[in-house]
Amino acid sequence: MVDTLGVTLSHADATRRRAGLAEPHPMLVLSLECSRPQALSARWSLQGLAAVHLGRGSERRAERTATELTVRVPDRWMSSKHARIENSFGRWVLVDTDSKNGSAVNGQPTRRAVLADGDVVELGHTLFLFLERVPMHDDDALDVDLGADLAATPAGATEPGGADAQRGLVTLVPEYARELTRLREVACSEISLLIEGESGTGKEVLARAVHAVSGRPGPFVGVNCGALPANLVESELFGYKKGAFSGAAADQLGLVRAADGGTLFLDEIGDLPAASQAALLRVLQEREVMPIGGTRPVAVDLRVIAATHRDLDEMIAAQQFRHDLFARLAGFRIEVPPLSERRADVGLLIGLLHRRIFNASGPASAPHPGFDVEAARMLLRYPWPLNVRELEQALATSAVLAKGGEVTSEHLPEHVRVGRAPGAPRPVVLSDADQKQRDELVASLREHHGNISAVARALGKDRKQIQRWVKRFQIDTSEFR
């Protein structure tokens, strides 16, 4: 029975709403259609709903009423009325509605399960992600389906809004989407940009996306400031005249002038030596560059985008980075979240990367068969501590090993298969009997919401025995509460 009486708005949520701040929404994400990964992802806010009905349809579509949402997916492995997710006293419960092929949560078959934040729901060959508290503003779209907007664009297109731009400028995370909307608004201006974020989050991809939509006719020139030898930084950036120093056999434009009319991307700007910071500041102030050995400055027309994984605010406070250079670089400042904070985007990124990696590895006329359910689940549940770069490498490896066929778990890197990030403790190797016992324990923990005493009663075991199993099998009971 569906019951919404338990849905209450906390005092903190009410305060946020009055202040116009984001408030948490439960959200359902269609992360991946295994046979159509390039169909991309969709999301729906569950705020205010009593139930979501999920089933097969001739095309992907969603219909919302005041209290219910119906989602259809063209998945032949799903039943027309496969499952529903209902709101019961503030908890969201998955109920299999007598489907032919059953339902599963995190790989465990189930008829009924209380969903926890981050659970992967498997219906047929389609995987959904349940997120319990996603910050949203009142003016954020309740429903977003990126498939209709992006799937028809040819892979590799570089026109404004093309595939190269799409990978950097799309997200299903509402708060990050607001930042990307602001970024699009300044993309066609001359305003300099500073992109911050962990290594591997896709800062250069975002910079290339801005260049793609900016309409600037010149090239995108990337410079890894951290890889330039300290004694060659200025000659590489600003160029030199023939005879300026030993070995200068001919005039060289330098990377700054090479970006004339386009975009100069200064990656890892925090690693730029202090002396070179001063010289770069002059270029940005005067819009001209003086080659080493030259007597006349040369005017340049460029848009500068800088990126760093370092904390420039701390570096400025420690006098390791010039505050005046920072002011020139940070006309607009944006931070790319780590992939661990973009769970809603994992399926989307898989789809976008799939278009480029798998289409390039096989005939364009033959669509790739996609992923089997087990491989897709592993990709969605792995934490990706090394961010998008790690995901891209995993997909590139699987494309080679799959040889044009369906990607299965054996084609994925070992650390993705076992769910163990590099450097994490190696999991306990279980026998078939132990694995069966662990699966039974997990199913009972899910049924009883992580209550050890209730599990002990259900399994006819002592409470201490259940605790010993939990410790031995490395189970986090908080995941089931």
Residue pairs with C-beta under 8 A, 6 or more apart in sequence:
1 88
2 50
2 51
2 86
2 87
2 88
3 87
3 88
3 89
4 50
4 67
4 87
5 89
6 88
6 89
6 90
6 91
7 87
7 89
7 90
8 90
9 17
13 23
13 24
16 22
16 23
17 23
17 138
20 137
20 138
21 137
22 135
22 136
22 137
22 174
22 175
23 135
23 136
24 132
24 133
24 134
24 135
24 136
25 45
25 46
25 47
25 133
25 134
25 135
25 136
26 45
26 46
26 47
26 92
26 130
26 131
26 132
26 133
26 134
27 43
27 44
27 45
27 46
27 130
27 131
27 134
27 344
28 43
28 44
28 46
28 52
28 69
28 71
28 85
28 128
28 129
28 130
28 131
29 41
29 42
29 43
29 128
29 129
29 130
29 131
29 172
29 344
29 347
30 41
30 42
30 43
30 60
30 71
30 73
30 126
30 128
30 347
31 41
31 120
31 127
31 128
31 129
31 344
31 346
31 347
31 348
31 380
32 41
32 126
32 127
32 347
32 350
32 351
32 371
32 376
32 379
32 380
33 39
33 60
33 73
33 74
33 75
33 125
33 126
33 370
34 125
34 126
34 127
34 370
34 371
34 372
34 373
34 376
35 75
35 125
35 369
35 370
36 74
36 370
37 350
37 351
37 354
37 368
37 370
37 371
38 151
38 351
38 354
38 355
38 367
39 60
39 147
39 151
39 351
40 146
40 147
40 150
40 151
40 347
40 348
40 351
40 352
41 146
41 147
41 172
41 344
41 345
41 347
41 348
41 351
42 60
42 62
42 143
42 144
42 145
42 146
42 147
42 172
43 143
43 144
43 172
43 344
44 52
44 62
44 64
44 69
44 71
44 142
44 143
45 134
45 136
45 142
45 143
46 52
46 69
46 85
46 87
46 92
47 136
47 142
48 66
48 67
49 67
49 68
49 69
49 87
50 67
50 68
50 86
50 87
51 67
51 68
51 69
51 84
51 85
51 86
51 87
52 68
52 69
52 70
52 71
52 84
52 85
52 86
53 68
53 69
53 70
53 71
53 81
53 84
54 70
54 71
54 73
54 78
54 82
54 83
54 84
54 85
54 123
54 128
55 70
55 71
55 72
55 73
55 78
55 79
55 80
55 81
55 82
55 83
56 72
56 73
56 74
56 75
56 76
56 78
56 79
56 80
56 82
56 124
57 72
57 73
57 74
57 80
58 72
58 74
59 72
59 74
60 72
60 73
60 74
60 145
60 147
61 71
61 72
62 69
62 70
62 71
62 72
62 143
62 145
63 69
63 70
64 70
64 142
64 143
73 123
73 124
73 126
75 123
75 124
75 125
75 126
76 124
77 101
77 124
77 125
77 126
78 99
78 101
78 123
78 124
78 125
78 126
79 97
79 98
79 99
79 100
79 101
79 124
81 97
81 98
81 99
82 96
82 97
82 99
82 103
82 123
82 124
83 94
83 95
83 96
83 97
83 99
83 103
83 121
83 123
84 94
84 95
84 97
85 92
85 93
85 94
85 95
85 115
85 121
85 130
86 92
86 93
86 95
87 93
91 114
91 115
92 114
92 115
92 130
92 132
93 112
93 113
93 114
93 115
94 103
94 105
94 110
94 112
94 113
94 114
94 115
94 121
95 111
95 112
96 102
96 103
96 110
96 111
96 112
99 123
99 124
101 124
102 109
103 109
103 110
103 111
103 121
103 122
103 123
104 110
104 121
104 122
105 113
105 115
105 119
105 120
105 121
105 122
105 446
106 119
106 120
106 377
106 381
107 120
107 122
107 374
107 377
108 439
108 442
108 443
108 446
110 443
110 446
113 119
113 446
113 447
114 446
114 449
115 121
115 130
115 132
116 130
116 132
116 479
116 480
116 481
117 130
117 131
117 132
117 133
118 129
118 130
118 131
118 343
118 479
119 129
119 130
120 127
120 128
120 129
120 130
120 377
120 380
120 381
121 127
121 128
121 129
121 130
122 128
122 373
122 377
125 373
127 347
127 373
127 376
127 377
127 380
129 343
129 344
129 346
129 347
129 380
131 343
131 344
134 173
134 174
134 344
135 174
135 175
136 174
136 175
137 174
137 178
140 174
140 177
140 178
144 172
144 177
146 170
146 172
146 348
150 163
150 166
150 170
150 352
153 161
153 162
153 163
153 166
154 162
154 163
155 163
155 355
155 356
155 359
155 360
156 162
156 163
156 164
156 356
157 163
157 164
158 164
158 165
158 212
159 212
160 212
160 213
160 215
161 213
162 212
163 352
163 355
163 356
164 208
164 209
164 212
165 208
165 209
165 212
165 213
166 209
166 352
167 202
167 205
167 209
167 349
167 352
167 353
168 202
168 205
168 206
168 207
168 208
168 209
168 210
169 180
169 183
169 184
169 206
169 209
169 210
169 213
170 180
170 348
170 352
171 177
171 180
171 342
171 344
171 345
171 348
172 344
172 345
172 348
173 337
173 341
173 342
173 344
173 345
176 337
176 342
179 334
179 335
180 334
182 332
182 334
183 193
183 206
183 210
183 332
183 334
184 213
186 193
186 331
186 332
187 210
187 213
187 214
188 213
188 214
188 215
190 303
191 331
191 332
192 284
192 303
192 304
192 305
192 306
192 328
192 329
192 330
192 331
192 332
193 207
193 210
193 304
193 305
193 306
193 329
193 331
193 332
193 333
193 334
194 269
194 305
194 306
194 307
194 308
194 312
194 326
194 329
194 330
194 331
194 332
194 333
194 334
195 203
195 206
195 207
195 305
195 306
195 307
195 308
195 334
195 335
195 336
196 203
196 307
196 308
196 309
196 312
196 333
196 334
196 335
196 336
197 203
197 307
197 309
197 335
197 336
197 337
197 338
198 309
198 336
198 338
198 387
199 309
199 386
199 387
199 389
200 386
200 387
200 388
200 389
200 390
201 336
201 337
201 338
201 339
201 387
201 388
202 336
202 387
202 388
202 389
203 267
203 307
203 309
203 336
204 222
204 265
204 267
204 307
205 388
206 334
206 336
207 220
207 222
207 263
207 265
207 305
207 307
208 220
208 265
210 263
210 305
211 220
211 262
211 263
211 265
211 303
211 305
214 263
214 303
216 261
216 262
216 263
216 303
217 261
217 262
218 259
218 260
218 261
218 262
218 263
218 301
218 302
219 258
219 259
219 261
219 262
219 263
220 259
220 262
220 263
220 265
221 255
221 258
221 259
221 262
221 263
221 264
221 265
222 265
222 267
223 236
223 237
223 255
223 264
223 265
223 266
223 267
224 267
224 268
225 233
225 266
225 267
225 268
225 269
225 270
225 271
225 272
226 267
226 268
226 271
227 268
228 236
228 237
230 273
233 272
233 273
233 276
234 275
234 276
234 279
234 292
235 245
235 252
235 254
235 292
236 254
236 255
237 254
237 255
237 256
237 276
237 279
237 280
238 254
238 256
238 257
238 279
238 283
238 289
238 290
238 291
238 292
239 251
239 252
239 253
239 254
239 256
239 257
239 289
239 291
239 292
240 248
240 251
240 252
240 254
240 291
240 292
240 293
240 294
241 248
241 251
241 291
241 292
241 293
241 294
242 248
242 249
242 250
242 251
242 293
243 293
244 291
244 292
244 293
244 294
245 292
245 293
248 292
248 293
251 291
252 291
254 289
254 291
255 264
256 264
256 283
256 289
256 300
256 302
257 289
257 298
257 300
259 300
259 302
260 300
260 301
260 302
261 301
261 302
262 302
262 303
263 302
263 303
263 304
263 305
264 302
264 303
264 304
264 305
265 305
265 306
265 307
266 272
266 280
266 304
266 305
266 306
266 307
266 329
267 306
267 307
267 308
268 307
268 308
268 309
268 310
269 306
269 307
269 308
269 312
269 329
270 308
270 309
270 310
270 312
270 315
270 321
271 308
271 310
272 280
274 320
274 322
277 321
277 322
277 325
278 322
278 325
280 325
281 322
281 324
281 325
281 328
282 290
283 289
283 300
284 304
284 325
284 328
284 329
285 328
286 297
287 299
287 300
287 301
287 302
288 297
288 298
288 299
288 300
289 297
289 298
289 300
290 296
290 297
290 298
291 298
304 328
304 329
306 329
312 321
312 326
315 321
316 322
316 323
316 326
338 387
339 345
339 346
339 349
339 384
339 387
339 388
339 391
340 383
340 384
340 385
346 379
346 380
346 384
346 391
347 380
349 388
349 391
350 379
350 391
350 395
353 391
353 392
353 395
354 368
354 370
354 395
357 392
357 395
357 396
357 399
358 368
358 395
358 399
359 368
361 399
361 400
361 404
362 368
362 404
366 404
368 404
369 405
369 406
370 406
370 407
371 379
371 406
371 407
371 408
372 406
372 407
372 408
372 409
374 408
374 409
375 398
375 407
375 408
375 409
375 411
375 412
378 409
378 412
378 416
378 417
378 419
379 391
379 394
379 412
379 416
381 419
382 415
382 416
382 419
382 421
383 419
383 421
384 390
384 391
385 421
385 422
386 422
393 413
394 412
394 413
394 416
397 411
397 412
397 413
398 407
398 411
398 412
399 407
401 410
401 411
402 408
402 411
409 417
410 417
415 421
415 422
418 427
419 427
420 426
420 427
427 474
428 472
428 473
428 474
430 438
430 473
434 473
437 469
438 469
438 473
438 475
440 459
441 455
441 459
441 466
441 469
441 470
441 473
441 475
442 475
444 455
444 458
444 459
445 455
445 475
445 477
445 480
446 480
447 458
448 454
448 455
448 458
448 480
449 480
449 481
450 477
450 478
450 479
450 480
450 481
452 463
452 466
452 467
452 470
452 477
453 463
455 466
456 462
456 463
456 465
456 466
459 466
469 475
470 477
